[in-house]
Amino acid sequence: MATTQLATTNGNPVTLSDEMIDAFREQFRGEMLTPGDAGYDDSRRLWNGMHDRKPSLIARCTGTADVVAAVNLARENDLLLSVRGGGHNVAGFGAADDGLMIDLSPMRGVVVDPARKVVRAQGGCQWGDVDRETQLHAMVTPGGEISTTGIGGYTLSGGMGLLHRKWGLACDNLVSVEIVTASGDVLTASEAENPDLFWAVRGGGGNFGVVTTFEYRLHQFGPEAFAAAVIYLGDNAEKILNAWWEFARHEPDEVTGQIILWTVPDIPEIPAEHHGKPGIFVLGMYAGDPEEGKRVLQPLREIEEPLLDLSEAAPYVMHQSGFDEFFPEGSLYYWKSLTTDALSDEINQVILRQFAERPSMGTPIVIRHLGGAMGRVPEDATAYGNRSAEYNISIDGRWEDPAESERNIAWVRKAWDELNQLAGGGVYLNFAGFAEDANAVVRAGHQENYERLREVKRHYDPTNLFRMNANIRP
């Protein structure tokens, strides 16, 4: 009799016969894939090429009933369970070797209700799916900076983006979720129903179940938006960094800005002698009238003579997908971030020195301005921590050669350690390395909300079935 061996949560493998798997397939509408099946390799593949994991079973769900069946199978057999939404998580939590993967990628339905100003999106959606539908009605909910990012992991761990200073984080715009818990129950979580669970999923990650549908609040915006996008040569990096910081300290909520220390791209609009040299990217999205946005963002375009100024009024969906090509699927990534209340001269000097020492020219250091609407939400109103921080510094390691992985990861960790000693802030859990020191990382991400999250975890997932995440142990 043919069998399939799977990893379990207790470390002792379990064996399922083909007859058992076939019986499960009969009650499952989607595909149940095992190694060697057509489509298996495509389904297990994650965006970050660092992770080449091979689940023993992949449940490609077509709806909530499929998710319930897969969760029940995992719970009843104590299987190591992972949940893949968009597969974009840098830590690679969407897959586990020898485990059961719940693959939500076939579930990408989006329904806009313009009268109620809400959008319902299934758990396998990417931000490009949501933006495409909402912008038909000139409406938006704050989403990711890369259109191929899955909405699930992004939202559940907070969700910084291009509009968070005006309308808050993605999790701040949740109206409700449909979620399958470890017991196989299908619950609605909102302010009115299961409010403790609703509090927890707004920042607490995938610790509490599989979210099959997200319902977001919409805001009137678009389809045209003005965004600043200016590339300066890195020779005067300190001057540009200080000018951006001065602008950010006084910018209105309508502006969500960031500055990126990166590499000048090899594009024909920039003279060839500058290609591959250090560059400073100054970016800002204006959440309002495009003409007013052009006026407000003008100072960012005049810090000095730019190499290239791509600032323009253009469709929001174009701005939101503008960096997709720079973060392709299959490249190697290791990202760590921290928060800080101010960009002191000492912090800036460390950033500039570490930037000069980075081993890969594909690696940016990104400084995002926080505050605004996301900072006015009380710290205990949702599970998301570090509300009071003014800036997020993200060290986004990216390279191509696997032989360079150890060197690049070591540099990211060293840079993060040095900056964290100065900033002493929290962690954004979507950019938390591979969550190697899970307990410290999760505490830094949730701050004073951590103990309450443990209580909610104990209630909804007492055996820690959902552990492939920035894990909160019950």
C-alpha positions in Angstrom: 0.0 0.0 0.0 1.4 3.4 -1.0 1.7 5.9 1.7 2.7 9.6 2.3 4.7 10.6 5.3 4.1 14.0 6.9 5.7 16.0 9.6 3.8 16.7 12.8 3.9 19.4 15.4 5.4 17.0 18.0 8.3 16.0 15.7 7.1 12.4 15.2 6.2 11.8 11.5 2.8 10.3 10.7 1.9 8.2 7.7 -1.3 8.6 5.6 -2.2 5.9 3.1 -3.2 6.7 -0.4 -6.7 5.5 0.5 -6.9 8.1 3.2 -5.7 10.8 1.0 -8.1 9.7 -1.8 -11.0 9.7 0.7 -10.0 13.3 1.6 -9.9 14.3 -2.1 -13.5 13.1 -2.5 -14.7 15.7 0.0 -12.4 18.4 -1.3 -13.4 20.6 -4.2 -9.9 22.0 -5.0 -6.8 20.1 -5.8 -4.8 17.9 -3.3 -1.3 17.7 -4.6 1.6 15.4 -3.6 5.2 15.5 -4.8 5.3 14.5 -8.5 1.8 15.7 -9.3 1.4 18.2 -12.1 1.3 21.7 -10.6 3.0 20.7 -7.3 6.2 22.7 -7.9 4.3 25.8 -9.0 2.1 25.6 -5.9 4.9 25.2 -3.4 7.0 27.9 -4.8 7.5 31.0 -2.6 8.4 34.5 -3.7 11.7 34.5 -1.7 14.1 32.2 -3.5 15.9 31.6 -0.2 13.2 29.0 0.6 12.9 25.8 -1.3 10.5 23.8 0.8 8.7 20.7 -0.1 5.4 20.0 1.7 4.1 16.4 1.6 0.6 17.6 0.8 -0.7 20.8 -0.7 -4.4 21.6 -0.4 -5.3 24.2 -3.1 -8.5 25.6 -1.6 -11.3 27.0 -3.7 -13.5 28.2 -0.9 -14.1 28.3 2.8 -15.4 24.7 2.9 -12.0 23.5 1.5 -10.1 25.4 4.2 -12.3 23.9 6.9 -11.6 20.4 5.5 -7.8 21.0 5.4 -7.7 22.5 8.9 -9.6 19.5 10.3 -7.2 17.1 8.5 -4.3 18.9 10.1 -5.8 19.0 13.6 -7.0 15.4 13.6 -3.5 14.1 12.5 -1.4 16.7 14.4 0.2 17.8 11.1 2.7 20.6 10.7 0.5 23.2 9.0 1.4 26.2 6.9 -0.8 28.7 5.1 0.2 30.3 1.8 -1.7 33.4 0.7 0.4 35.4 -1.8 3.6 33.6 -0.8 5.4 36.9 -0.4 6.5 36.6 3.2 10.2 37.1 3.4 10.5 34.5 6.2 8.9 31.9 4.0 6.2 30.9 6.5 3.9 29.8 3.7 5.5 26.4 3.3 7.1 23.8 5.6 9.1 20.7 4.6 7.0 17.5 4.8 4.0 19.4 6.2 0.5 20.2 4.9 0.3 23.5 3.0 -3.1 25.3 2.8 -2.8 27.2 -0.5 -5.2 30.0 -0.8 -3.9 31.3 -4.2 -7.0 30.0 -6.1 -9.2 32.2 -3.9 -8.8 35.6 -5.5 -12.4 37.0 -5.7 -12.9 40.7 -5.1 -16.3 42.4 -4.6 -16.7 46.1 -4.2 -19.8 47.7 -2.6 -19.5 51.3 -3.5 -22.7 52.3 -1.6 -21.3 50.9 1.7 -17.7 51.9 0.7 -16.3 48.5 1.5 -14.5 45.8 -0.5 -14.5 42.1 0.3 -11.5 40.2 -0.9 -10.6 36.5 -0.6 -7.5 35.4 1.3 -5.5 34.5 -1.8 -5.7 37.9 -3.3 -2.8 40.1 -4.1 -2.9 43.9 -3.7 -3.1 44.3 -7.5 -6.3 42.4 -7.5 -7.9 44.6 -4.9 -6.7 47.9 -6.4 -7.8 47.0 -9.9 -11.4 46.6 -8.7 -11.6 49.4 -6.2 -10.1 52.0 -8.6 -13.0 51.3 -11.0 -15.0 53.3 -8.4 -12.2 55.8 -7.6 -11.9 54.2 -4.2 -8.9 52.7 -2.3 -8.0 51.0 0.9 -4.4 51.3 2.1 -2.4 48.4 0.6 1.1 47.2 -0.2 4.0 49.0 -2.0 4.4 46.0 -4.4 1.2 44.9 -6.3 2.1 41.2 -6.1 2.2 41.2 -2.3 -0.6 39.0 -0.8 -3.2 40.8 1.2 -3.3 38.2 4.0 0.0 38.2 5.8 0.5 41.9 5.0 -2.7 42.9 6.6 -2.6 40.5 9.6 0.8 41.9 10.7 -0.2 45.6 10.2 0.3 46.7 6.6 2.4 49.8 6.0 2.1 51.2 2.5 1.7 54.4 0.4 -1.3 55.8 2.3 -0.8 54.9 5.9 -0.3 58.5 7.1 -3.7 59.5 5.7 -5.9 56.5 6.3 -3.8 54.2 8.6 -2.5 50.7 8.2 -4.2 48.0 6.2 -5.3 46.4 9.5 -6.8 49.7 10.7 -9.2 49.6 7.7 -10.5 46.2 8.4 -14.3 46.1 8.9 -14.5 42.3 9.4 -12.9 39.0 8.6 -14.2 35.5 8.0 -11.8 33.1 9.7 -11.4 29.4 10.1 -10.1 28.6 13.6 -8.1 25.6 14.8 -11.3 23.9 15.8 -12.6 24.1 12.2 -15.2 26.7 13.1 -16.0 29.4 10.7 -16.3 32.7 12.5 -16.9 36.4 11.6 -14.7 38.7 13.6 -15.6 42.4 13.8 -16.3 45.1 16.4 -19.7 43.4 17.0 -18.9 39.7 16.6 -16.0 38.0 18.4 -14.3 41.4 19.2 -11.4 39.8 21.0 -10.5 37.9 17.9 -11.0 41.0 15.7 -8.6 42.9 18.0 -6.0 40.1 17.7 -6.0 39.7 13.9 -5.3 43.4 13.4 -1.6 43.1 13.9 -1.3 39.6 15.5 -0.4 37.8 12.3 -1.7 34.4 11.3 -1.7 33.0 14.8 -5.4 32.6 15.2 -6.7 30.9 12.1 -7.0 31.0 8.3 -8.6 34.2 7.1 -10.7 33.4 4.1 -12.2 36.8 3.5 -11.1 40.3 4.4 -13.6 43.2 4.4 -11.9 46.6 4.2 -13.2 50.2 4.5 -12.8 52.2 1.3 -11.9 55.9 0.8 -12.6 58.1 -2.2 -9.3 58.5 -4.0 -8.0 58.2 -7.6 -7.8 57.0 -10.2 -5.3 59.8 -10.8 -2.7 60.5 -8.0 0.4 62.6 -7.8 3.6 61.0 -6.5 7.1 62.3 -6.1 9.8 59.9 -7.4 13.2 61.6 -7.6 16.6 59.9 -7.9 19.6 61.8 -6.7 23.3 60.8 -7.0 24.6 59.5 -3.6 27.6 61.9 -3.4 25.6 64.2 -1.1 23.7 61.6 0.7 23.9 63.3 4.1 22.5 66.5 2.7 19.6 64.8 1.0 18.8 62.7 4.0 18.7 65.7 6.3 16.6 67.6 3.8 14.1 64.8 3.6 14.0 64.5 7.3 13.3 68.2 7.7 10.5 67.9 5.1 9.0 64.8 6.7 8.8 66.5 10.2 6.4 69.1 8.8 4.6 67.2 6.0 0.7 66.9 6.2 -1.0 63.6 6.7 -1.8 63.5 3.0 1.9 62.8 2.3 3.2 59.3 3.0 6.9 59.5 2.2 10.1 57.4 2.2 13.7 57.8 1.3 15.7 54.8 -0.1 19.5 54.5 -0.2 20.0 52.2 -3.2 21.8 51.8 -6.5 21.2 54.0 -9.6 19.4 51.7 -12.1 20.7 50.9 -15.5 18.0 52.7 -17.5 18.4 54.9 -20.6 17.0 58.0 -19.0 20.1 58.2 -16.8 23.6 58.7 -18.3 25.6 55.5 -18.4 28.4 56.8 -16.2 26.1 56.9 -13.2 24.7 53.4 -13.6 25.5 51.2 -10.6 26.6 54.0 -8.4 25.0 54.8 -5.0 21.8 56.7 -5.4 19.2 58.3 -3.1 15.5 57.7 -4.0 13.1 60.3 -2.5 9.5 59.2 -2.8 6.1 60.6 -1.6 2.5 59.8 -2.3 -0.1 62.5 -1.9 -3.6 61.3 -0.8 -5.6 64.1 -2.3 -6.0 66.4 -5.3 -3.1 65.8 -7.8 -2.5 69.5 -8.4 -2.2 70.2 -4.7 0.0 67.1 -4.4 2.3 68.5 -7.0 2.6 71.8 -5.1 3.1 70.2 -1.7 5.7 67.6 -2.9 7.7 70.1 -5.0 10.5 70.6 -2.3 11.4 67.0 -2.6 12.2 67.6 -6.2 14.5 70.5 -5.6 16.9 69.3 -2.9 19.6 69.5 -5.6 19.9 68.8 -9.3 18.3 65.3 -9.7 19.7 62.5 -11.9 16.1 61.7 -12.8 12.7 63.1 -11.8 9.8 60.7 -12.4 7.3 62.6 -10.4 3.9 62.8 -12.0 0.2 62.5 -11.8 -0.7 59.0 -13.0 -3.1 56.2 -12.2 -2.8 55.1 -8.6 -2.4 51.5 -9.8 0.6 52.5 -11.8 2.3 54.1 -8.7 1.4 51.1 -6.6 3.1 48.6 -8.9 6.1 50.8 -9.8 8.6 48.8 -7.8 7.4 45.3 -8.8 10.2 44.7 -11.2 12.9 45.5 -8.6 11.7 42.8 -6.3 11.1 39.8 -8.6 10.0 36.3 -7.5 13.0 34.0 -7.1 15.6 36.6 -6.0 17.1 36.0 -2.6 15.9 38.2 0.3 16.6 38.8 3.9 14.9 41.8 5.5 15.0 43.2 9.0 13.5 46.4 10.3 13.3 48.6 13.4 11.4 51.6 14.5 12.7 54.9 15.9 11.2 58.2 17.1 13.8 60.4 15.4 16.6 60.2 12.9 19.5 61.5 15.0 22.8 62.5 13.5 24.3 59.3 15.0 21.7 57.1 13.4 22.1 58.8 10.1 25.9 58.3 10.2 25.4 54.6 10.9 22.9 54.3 8.0 25.3 56.0 5.6 28.3 53.9 6.7 26.4 50.6 6.6 25.0 51.5 3.2 28.6 52.0 1.9 29.6 48.6 3.2 26.6 46.6 1.9 27.8 43.5 0.0 25.1 43.5 -2.7 24.2 46.5 -4.8 20.7 45.2 -5.0 20.1 45.9 -1.3 18.3 49.1 -0.3 18.0 50.7 3.1 14.5 52.2 3.3 13.4 54.8 5.8 9.6 55.2 6.0 7.8 58.1 7.7 5.1 56.7 10.0 2.9 58.8 12.2 -0.2 60.6 10.9 -3.4 58.5 11.0 -1.6 55.3 11.9 0.1 57.0 14.9 -3.2 58.4 16.3 -4.7 54.9 16.9 -4.4 54.1 20.6 -1.7 51.5 21.3 -4.1 49.0 22.7 -6.9 49.5 20.2 -5.5 46.8 17.9 -2.7 44.2 18.4 -0.3 46.2 16.2 2.5 47.6 18.4 4.8 50.5 18.1 2.2 53.1 17.2 4.1 56.0 18.6 7.2 55.5 16.4 7.9 58.1 13.8 10.1 56.1 11.4 10.7 52.6 10.3 14.2 51.7 9.0 14.2 48.6 6.9 17.4 46.8 5.7 16.2 44.9 2.7 18.9 42.4 1.7 18.6 41.3 -1.9 21.1 39.3 -4.0 21.1 36.6 -6.7 23.9 34.1 -6.0 23.2 31.5 -3.3 26.9 31.4 -2.5 26.6 35.0 -1.2 23.7 34.2 1.1 25.8 33.8 4.3 27.7 37.1 3.7 24.6 39.1 2.9 22.6 37.8 5.9 25.5 38.5 8.2 25.7 42.1 7.0 21.9 42.7 7.4 22.1 41.3 11.0 25.2 43.4 11.8 23.6 46.6 10.4 20.4 45.9 12.2 22.1 45.2 15.5 24.1 48.5 15.4 21.0 50.6 14.5 18.8 48.9 17.1 21.2 49.7 19.8 20.8 53.4 18.9 17.1 53.4 18.2 16.0 50.9 20.9 12.6 50.6 19.1 10.3 47.9 18.0 10.1 45.5 15.0 7.7 45.5 12.1 6.8 41.8 11.9 6.5 41.6 8.1 10.2 42.5 8.0 11.7 40.5 10.8 14.3 38.4 9.2 13.4 34.7 9.5 12.0 35.4 13.0 15.1 33.4 14.3 14.7 34.6 17.9 10.9 34.3 17.8 10.1 35.2 21.4 12.2 38.4 21.3 11.0 39.3 17.9 7.3 38.9 18.7 7.6 40.8 21.9 9.4 43.6 20.1 6.6 43.6 17.5 3.7 43.7 19.9 5.1 45.5 22.9 2.5 45.9 25.6 -0.1 44.0 23.6 1.8 40.7 23.8 0.3 39.2 27.0 -3.3 39.9 25.8 -2.4 38.2 22.5 -1.3 35.2 24.4 -4.7 35.0 26.1 -6.5 35.2 22.7 -4.2 32.5 21.3 -4.9 30.2 24.2 -8.6 30.6 23.6 -8.7 30.0 19.8 -5.6 27.9 19.2 -4.5 26.2 22.5 -2.4 23.5 20.8 -0.6 26.1 18.5 -1.8 24.5 15.3 -1.0 27.8 13.5 2.7 28.1 14.3 4.2 28.8 10.9 4.3 32.6 11.6 5.8 35.1 13.9 4.5 32.8 16.5 2.7 33.6 19.8 2.9 30.6 22.0 -0.3 29.9 23.9 
